[in-house]
């Protein structure tokens, strides 16, 4: 029997100075070693962000 696991979080790359918007709705910056070069390809302000699905998403 194969058990499927549900996702426990959502992640995104915030670009174009949108980090503050995503923080307002409950996302937080996730520092991930070795990802700097890939994030930089999205632009100088790109950050990886995550939201735990156990926490409610807030209105912006």
ZIHU-V980545 format. One record per helix or strand. SS is the DSSP state (H for helix, E for strand). FROM is the first residue (numbers start at 1). LEN is the number of residues. If there is no record, write none. Layout:
{{SS;FROM;LEN} {SS;FROM;LEN}}
This chain:
{{E;9;6} {H;19;6} {E;28;2} {H;36;5} {E;47;6}}
